[in-house]
Amino acid sequence: MTLIPPVTMMDFFRKSEGVWLTQRTVHHFDTVADESGESKLHVQVVTADDDRIQQVCEPQGIDPAIAAGGASFMWQPHEANQAPNPDQAAVLVDVPDDETGRSGKLLRNQGYVEKIPVVSRYWFGQDGILTIDTEYETNQGQERCWFMTDDFRVRVSTIRMLNGIYLMTYCSERRCVSATDLAAMIEHNLSRAT
């Protein structure tokens, strides 16, 4: 089966929906402790008529009517048995530049690096790689993400602080199979064996 990479942010959000096991390698260029490890990322598509779209757009002075929709991102430690805290979710809103949806603004209610509302610029290359550039108050970030298969993707990010210190992160993410999907796959394989 041939991979069809997403070329709009909403396609990217839909393709990302679900739970992902993230294996993260972090390289600090100073003496900060190693933050490498594993976590789970929960992604849920947010429709354009969801109240959260308006809540993210209005403080940024953006008309919610031009938003295409968005997504909610929640993180939890890999070993955690409890559900992730929805109050800690970041909500991202897609405001495309034009009808192609290949570039635009990405509004977040809170940034990854600085926990403040932020507006990023994004674009999709011809190769399907998503690039997101973010200017925070005290640093700059760039994240690139692409799907290797429908169930495996890669994210690479860099952060440059005002004092020149860099942070680089490499994440490989594998889609987690839900208990319902796993039961359906087992049933399907059992039916093939009989």
ChimeraX commands (.cxc) that place a marker at each C-alpha (Angstrom):
marker #1 position 0.00,0.00,0.00 radius 0.5
marker #1 position 1.42,3.35,-1.07 radius 0.5
marker #1 position 1.65,6.11,1.52 radius 0.5
marker #1 position -0.27,9.25,0.61 radius 0.5
marker #1 position 1.31,12.04,2.68 radius 0.5
marker #1 position -0.98,14.76,4.00 radius 0.5
marker #1 position -0.61,18.13,2.27 radius 0.5
marker #1 position -3.03,20.20,4.37 radius 0.5
marker #1 position -3.00,20.71,8.12 radius 0.5
marker #1 position -6.48,19.21,8.56 radius 0.5
marker #1 position -5.38,16.12,6.56 radius 0.5
marker #1 position -2.34,15.96,8.85 radius 0.5
marker #1 position -4.54,16.18,11.96 radius 0.5
marker #1 position -6.90,13.47,10.63 radius 0.5
marker #1 position -3.98,11.19,9.76 radius 0.5
marker #1 position -2.51,11.82,13.24 radius 0.5
marker #1 position -5.70,11.13,15.18 radius 0.5
marker #1 position -5.25,8.42,17.80 radius 0.5
marker #1 position -2.64,7.47,20.39 radius 0.5
marker #1 position 1.07,7.45,19.55 radius 0.5
marker #1 position 4.01,5.96,21.43 radius 0.5
marker #1 position 6.75,8.59,21.24 radius 0.5
marker #1 position 10.41,7.65,21.68 radius 0.5
marker #1 position 12.29,10.90,22.19 radius 0.5
marker #1 position 15.99,11.71,22.04 radius 0.5
marker #1 position 16.93,15.18,23.28 radius 0.5
marker #1 position 20.28,16.87,22.72 radius 0.5
marker #1 position 20.96,19.92,24.89 radius 0.5
marker #1 position 23.95,22.05,24.00 radius 0.5
marker #1 position 24.48,23.07,27.62 radius 0.5
marker #1 position 24.44,21.27,30.98 radius 0.5
marker #1 position 20.69,20.58,31.27 radius 0.5
marker #1 position 19.76,17.04,32.33 radius 0.5
marker #1 position 18.83,14.53,29.65 radius 0.5
marker #1 position 15.11,14.66,28.81 radius 0.5
marker #1 position 15.11,11.66,26.46 radius 0.5
marker #1 position 12.48,9.01,27.06 radius 0.5
marker #1 position 9.10,7.63,26.08 radius 0.5
marker #1 position 5.64,9.11,26.32 radius 0.5
marker #1 position 2.21,8.76,24.78 radius 0.5
marker #1 position 0.69,11.44,22.58 radius 0.5
marker #1 position -3.11,11.57,22.24 radius 0.5
marker #1 position -4.36,13.44,19.17 radius 0.5
marker #1 position -8.01,14.28,18.58 radius 0.5
marker #1 position -9.41,16.26,15.65 radius 0.5
marker #1 position -11.35,19.40,16.61 radius 0.5
marker #1 position -14.04,20.51,14.15 radius 0.5
marker #1 position -14.36,24.12,13.01 radius 0.5
marker #1 position -17.59,24.58,14.99 radius 0.5
marker #1 position -16.03,23.44,18.31 radius 0.5
marker #1 position -16.05,26.13,21.02 radius 0.5
marker #1 position -12.30,25.67,21.53 radius 0.5
marker #1 position -11.63,27.12,18.05 radius 0.5
marker #1 position -13.20,30.43,19.09 radius 0.5
marker #1 position -11.39,30.33,22.47 radius 0.5
marker #1 position -8.01,30.05,20.72 radius 0.5
marker #1 position -8.72,32.48,17.84 radius 0.5
marker #1 position -10.21,35.46,19.66 radius 0.5
marker #1 position -7.23,36.27,21.96 radius 0.5
marker #1 position -5.02,36.24,18.85 radius 0.5
marker #1 position -7.34,38.63,16.99 radius 0.5
marker #1 position -8.22,35.98,14.38 radius 0.5
marker #1 position -11.77,35.56,13.06 radius 0.5
marker #1 position -12.81,31.98,14.00 radius 0.5
marker #1 position -14.85,31.81,10.78 radius 0.5
marker #1 position -11.65,31.49,8.71 radius 0.5
marker #1 position -10.32,28.56,10.76 radius 0.5
marker #1 position -10.50,25.18,9.01 radius 0.5
marker #1 position -10.58,23.27,12.33 radius 0.5
marker #1 position -7.89,22.01,14.63 radius 0.5
marker #1 position -6.65,19.30,16.97 radius 0.5
marker #1 position -6.15,18.63,20.65 radius 0.5
marker #1 position -2.78,17.20,21.75 radius 0.5
marker #1 position -2.39,15.57,25.17 radius 0.5
marker #1 position 0.77,13.98,26.56 radius 0.5
marker #1 position 1.23,11.41,29.30 radius 0.5
marker #1 position 4.14,9.34,30.60 radius 0.5
marker #1 position 4.43,6.03,28.76 radius 0.5
marker #1 position 3.91,3.96,31.91 radius 0.5
marker #1 position 0.93,5.98,33.18 radius 0.5
marker #1 position -2.23,3.94,33.65 radius 0.5
marker #1 position -4.59,6.88,34.14 radius 0.5
marker #1 position -6.04,8.88,31.26 radius 0.5
marker #1 position -4.20,12.07,30.25 radius 0.5
marker #1 position -5.35,15.30,31.85 radius 0.5
marker #1 position -7.48,17.21,29.28 radius 0.5
marker #1 position -6.72,20.45,31.16 radius 0.5
marker #1 position -3.10,20.07,30.05 radius 0.5
marker #1 position -3.99,19.62,26.38 radius 0.5
marker #1 position -2.69,22.01,23.77 radius 0.5
marker #1 position -5.31,23.02,21.21 radius 0.5
marker #1 position -4.01,23.86,17.74 radius 0.5
marker #1 position -6.11,25.74,15.20 radius 0.5
marker #1 position -5.51,25.69,11.45 radius 0.5
marker #1 position -5.88,29.00,9.60 radius 0.5
marker #1 position -4.86,28.24,5.99 radius 0.5
marker #1 position -3.47,30.94,3.70 radius 0.5
marker #1 position -5.71,29.92,0.79 radius 0.5
marker #1 position -7.96,27.17,-0.53 radius 0.5
marker #1 position -5.03,24.79,-1.19 radius 0.5
marker #1 position -4.35,24.56,2.56 radius 0.5
marker #1 position -0.64,23.84,1.95 radius 0.5
marker #1 position 0.47,26.76,4.15 radius 0.5
marker #1 position -0.94,28.99,6.82 radius 0.5
marker #1 position -0.99,29.96,10.46 radius 0.5
marker #1 position -1.17,27.46,13.30 radius 0.5
marker #1 position -2.62,28.99,16.47 radius 0.5
marker #1 position -1.95,27.32,19.81 radius 0.5
marker #1 position -3.52,28.09,23.15 radius 0.5
marker #1 position -0.12,27.30,24.69 radius 0.5
marker #1 position 3.28,26.74,23.16 radius 0.5
marker #1 position 5.51,23.70,23.70 radius 0.5
marker #1 position 8.47,25.71,24.95 radius 0.5
marker #1 position 6.84,28.74,26.56 radius 0.5
marker #1 position 3.38,28.06,27.99 radius 0.5
marker #1 position 1.77,31.09,26.35 radius 0.5
marker #1 position -0.55,31.44,23.33 radius 0.5
marker #1 position 1.47,31.44,20.14 radius 0.5
marker #1 position 1.04,31.77,16.38 radius 0.5
marker #1 position 3.27,29.66,14.12 radius 0.5
marker #1 position 3.72,29.52,10.35 radius 0.5
marker #1 position 3.46,26.15,8.61 radius 0.5
marker #1 position 3.88,24.78,5.12 radius 0.5
marker #1 position 3.94,21.39,3.42 radius 0.5
marker #1 position 6.73,20.60,0.98 radius 0.5
marker #1 position 6.17,18.69,-2.25 radius 0.5
marker #1 position 7.62,15.67,-0.43 radius 0.5
marker #1 position 4.88,15.81,2.24 radius 0.5
marker #1 position 7.16,17.11,5.01 radius 0.5
marker #1 position 5.39,19.53,7.34 radius 0.5
marker #1 position 7.52,22.43,8.60 radius 0.5
marker #1 position 6.36,24.64,11.48 radius 0.5
marker #1 position 8.28,27.81,12.44 radius 0.5
marker #1 position 7.50,29.44,15.78 radius 0.5
marker #1 position 8.75,32.72,17.23 radius 0.5
marker #1 position 8.40,32.80,21.01 radius 0.5
marker #1 position 9.28,35.79,23.19 radius 0.5
marker #1 position 12.76,34.49,24.04 radius 0.5
marker #1 position 13.49,31.79,21.45 radius 0.5
marker #1 position 12.78,30.41,17.99 radius 0.5
marker #1 position 11.64,26.91,17.17 radius 0.5
marker #1 position 11.32,24.81,14.06 radius 0.5
marker #1 position 9.64,21.43,13.88 radius 0.5
marker #1 position 9.53,19.11,10.89 radius 0.5
marker #1 position 7.28,16.07,10.76 radius 0.5
marker #1 position 6.61,13.41,8.16 radius 0.5
marker #1 position 4.89,10.04,7.89 radius 0.5
marker #1 position 7.02,7.04,6.93 radius 0.5
marker #1 position 3.87,4.86,6.89 radius 0.5
marker #1 position 0.31,5.51,8.03 radius 0.5
marker #1 position 1.28,4.23,11.49 radius 0.5
marker #1 position 4.85,5.52,11.88 radius 0.5
marker #1 position 6.03,9.10,11.74 radius 0.5
marker #1 position 9.14,11.12,12.57 radius 0.5
marker #1 position 9.44,14.55,14.21 radius 0.5
marker #1 position 12.62,16.61,14.42 radius 0.5
marker #1 position 12.75,19.95,16.21 radius 0.5
marker #1 position 15.30,22.60,17.06 radius 0.5
marker #1 position 15.08,25.43,19.58 radius 0.5
marker #1 position 17.40,28.42,19.52 radius 0.5
marker #1 position 17.46,30.61,22.62 radius 0.5
marker #1 position 18.42,34.29,22.63 radius 0.5
marker #1 position 21.78,33.40,24.16 radius 0.5
marker #1 position 22.49,31.02,21.29 radius 0.5
marker #1 position 21.92,27.73,23.12 radius 0.5
marker #1 position 20.40,25.07,20.96 radius 0.5
marker #1 position 18.14,22.18,21.80 radius 0.5
marker #1 position 17.53,19.43,19.26 radius 0.5
marker #1 position 14.93,16.69,19.55 radius 0.5
marker #1 position 14.34,13.59,17.46 radius 0.5
marker #1 position 11.11,11.65,17.96 radius 0.5
marker #1 position 9.97,8.45,16.35 radius 0.5
marker #1 position 6.26,7.84,16.84 radius 0.5
marker #1 position 4.37,4.60,16.38 radius 0.5
marker #1 position 0.57,4.46,16.40 radius 0.5
marker #1 position -0.79,2.44,19.32 radius 0.5
marker #1 position -3.42,-0.13,18.46 radius 0.5
marker #1 position -6.61,0.25,20.50 radius 0.5
marker #1 position -8.09,-2.76,22.28 radius 0.5
marker #1 position -11.07,-2.64,19.89 radius 0.5
marker #1 position -8.83,-2.60,16.81 radius 0.5
marker #1 position -6.68,-5.40,18.24 radius 0.5
marker #1 position -9.75,-7.57,18.90 radius 0.5
marker #1 position -10.96,-6.93,15.33 radius 0.5
marker #1 position -7.55,-7.91,13.90 radius 0.5
marker #1 position -7.50,-11.10,15.96 radius 0.5
marker #1 position -11.03,-11.95,14.84 radius 0.5
marker #1 position -10.09,-11.28,11.22 radius 0.5
marker #1 position -7.01,-13.51,11.44 radius 0.5
marker #1 position -8.95,-16.28,13.18 radius 0.5
marker #1 position -11.56,-16.20,10.42 radius 0.5
marker #1 position -8.81,-16.50,7.80 radius 0.5
marker #1 position -7.35,-19.54,9.57 radius 0.5
marker #1 position -10.65,-21.47,9.52 radius 0.5
marker link #1:1,2 radius 0.2
marker link #1:2,3 radius 0.2
marker link #1:3,4 radius 0.2
marker link #1:4,5 radius 0.2
marker link #1:5,6 radius 0.2
marker link #1:6,7 radius 0.2
marker link #1:7,8 radius 0.2
marker link #1:8,9 radius 0.2
marker link #1:9,10 radius 0.2
marker link #1:10,11 radius 0.2
marker link #1:11,12 radius 0.2
marker link #1:12,13 radius 0.2
marker link #1:13,14 radius 0.2
marker link #1:14,15 radius 0.2
marker link #1:15,16 radius 0.2
marker link #1:16,17 radius 0.2
marker link #1:17,18 radius 0.2
marker link #1:18,19 radius 0.2
marker link #1:19,20 radius 0.2
marker link #1:20,21 radius 0.2
marker link #1:21,22 radius 0.2
marker link #1:22,23 radius 0.2
marker link #1:23,24 radius 0.2
marker link #1:24,25 radius 0.2
marker link #1:25,26 radius 0.2
marker link #1:26,27 radius 0.2
marker link #1:27,28 radius 0.2
marker link #1:28,29 radius 0.2
marker link #1:29,30 radius 0.2
marker link #1:30,31 radius 0.2
marker link #1:31,32 radius 0.2
marker link #1:32,33 radius 0.2
marker link #1:33,34 radius 0.2
marker link #1:34,35 radius 0.2
marker link #1:35,36 radius 0.2
marker link #1:36,37 radius 0.2
marker link #1:37,38 radius 0.2
marker link #1:38,39 radius 0.2
marker link #1:39,40 radius 0.2
marker link #1:40,41 radius 0.2
marker link #1:41,42 radius 0.2
marker link #1:42,43 radius 0.2
marker link #1:43,44 radius 0.2
marker link #1:44,45 radius 0.2
marker link #1:45,46 radius 0.2
marker link #1:46,47 radius 0.2
marker link #1:47,48 radius 0.2
marker link #1:48,49 radius 0.2
marker link #1:49,50 radius 0.2
marker link #1:50,51 radius 0.2
marker link #1:51,52 radius 0.2
marker link #1:52,53 radius 0.2
marker link #1:53,54 radius 0.2
marker link #1:54,55 radius 0.2
marker link #1:55,56 radius 0.2
marker link #1:56,57 radius 0.2
marker link #1:57,58 radius 0.2
marker link #1:58,59 radius 0.2
marker link #1:59,60 radius 0.2
marker link #1:60,61 radius 0.2
marker link #1:61,62 radius 0.2
marker link #1:62,63 radius 0.2
marker link #1:63,64 radius 0.2
marker link #1:64,65 radius 0.2
marker link #1:65,66 radius 0.2
marker link #1:66,67 radius 0.2
marker link #1:67,68 radius 0.2
marker link #1:68,69 radius 0.2
marker link #1:69,70 radius 0.2
marker link #1:70,71 radius 0.2
marker link #1:71,72 radius 0.2
marker link #1:72,73 radius 0.2
marker link #1:73,74 radius 0.2
marker link #1:74,75 radius 0.2
marker link #1:75,76 radius 0.2
marker link #1:76,77 radius 0.2
marker link #1:77,78 radius 0.2
marker link #1:78,79 radius 0.2
marker link #1:79,80 radius 0.2
marker link #1:80,81 radius 0.2
marker link #1:81,82 radius 0.2
marker link #1:82,83 radius 0.2
marker link #1:83,84 radius 0.2
marker link #1:84,85 radius 0.2
marker link #1:85,86 radius 0.2
marker link #1:86,87 radius 0.2
marker link #1:87,88 radius 0.2
marker link #1:88,89 radius 0.2
marker link #1:89,90 radius 0.2
marker link #1:90,91 radius 0.2
marker link #1:91,92 radius 0.2
marker link #1:92,93 radius 0.2
marker link #1:93,94 radius 0.2
marker link #1:94,95 radius 0.2
marker link #1:95,96 radius 0.2
marker link #1:96,97 radius 0.2
marker link #1:97,98 radius 0.2
marker link #1:98,99 radius 0.2
marker link #1:99,100 radius 0.2
marker link #1:100,101 radius 0.2
marker link #1:101,102 radius 0.2
marker link #1:102,103 radius 0.2
marker link #1:103,104 radius 0.2
marker link #1:104,105 radius 0.2
marker link #1:105,106 radius 0.2
marker link #1:106,107 radius 0.2
marker link #1:107,108 radius 0.2
marker link #1:108,109 radius 0.2
marker link #1:109,110 radius 0.2
marker link #1:110,111 radius 0.2
marker link #1:111,112 radius 0.2
marker link #1:112,113 radius 0.2
marker link #1:113,114 radius 0.2
marker link #1:114,115 radius 0.2
marker link #1:115,116 radius 0.2
marker link #1:116,117 radius 0.2
marker link #1:117,118 radius 0.2
marker link #1:118,119 radius 0.2
marker link #1:119,120 radius 0.2
marker link #1:120,121 radius 0.2
marker link #1:121,122 radius 0.2
marker link #1:122,123 radius 0.2
marker link #1:123,124 radius 0.2
marker link #1:124,125 radius 0.2
marker link #1:125,126 radius 0.2
marker link #1:126,127 radius 0.2
marker link #1:127,128 radius 0.2
marker link #1:128,129 radius 0.2
marker link #1:129,130 radius 0.2
marker link #1:130,131 radius 0.2
marker link #1:131,132 radius 0.2
marker link #1:132,133 radius 0.2
marker link #1:133,134 radius 0.2
marker link #1:134,135 radius 0.2
marker link #1:135,136 radius 0.2
marker link #1:136,137 radius 0.2
marker link #1:137,138 radius 0.2
marker link #1:138,139 radius 0.2
marker link #1:139,140 radius 0.2
marker link #1:140,141 radius 0.2
marker link #1:141,142 radius 0.2
marker link #1:142,143 radius 0.2
marker link #1:143,144 radius 0.2
marker link #1:144,145 radius 0.2
marker link #1:145,146 radius 0.2
marker link #1:146,147 radius 0.2
marker link #1:147,148 radius 0.2
marker link #1:148,149 radius 0.2
marker link #1:149,150 radius 0.2
marker link #1:150,151 radius 0.2
marker link #1:151,152 radius 0.2
marker link #1:152,153 radius 0.2
marker link #1:153,154 radius 0.2
marker link #1:154,155 radius 0.2
marker link #1:155,156 radius 0.2
marker link #1:156,157 radius 0.2
marker link #1:157,158 radius 0.2
marker link #1:158,159 radius 0.2
marker link #1:159,160 radius 0.2
marker link #1:160,161 radius 0.2
marker link #1:161,162 radius 0.2
marker link #1:162,163 radius 0.2
marker link #1:163,164 radius 0.2
marker link #1:164,165 radius 0.2
marker link #1:165,166 radius 0.2
marker link #1:166,167 radius 0.2
marker link #1:167,168 radius 0.2
marker link #1:168,169 radius 0.2
marker link #1:169,170 radius 0.2
marker link #1:170,171 radius 0.2
marker link #1:171,172 radius 0.2
marker link #1:172,173 radius 0.2
marker link #1:173,174 radius 0.2
marker link #1:174,175 radius 0.2
marker link #1:175,176 radius 0.2
marker link #1:176,177 radius 0.2
marker link #1:177,178 radius 0.2
marker link #1:178,179 radius 0.2
marker link #1:179,180 radius 0.2
marker link #1:180,181 radius 0.2
marker link #1:181,182 radius 0.2
marker link #1:182,183 radius 0.2
marker link #1:183,184 radius 0.2
marker link #1:184,185 radius 0.2
marker link #1:185,186 radius 0.2
marker link #1:186,187 radius 0.2
marker link #1:187,188 radius 0.2
marker link #1:188,189 radius 0.2
marker link #1:189,190 radius 0.2
marker link #1:190,191 radius 0.2
marker link #1:191,192 radius 0.2
marker link #1:192,193 radius 0.2
marker link #1:193,194 radius 0.2
view
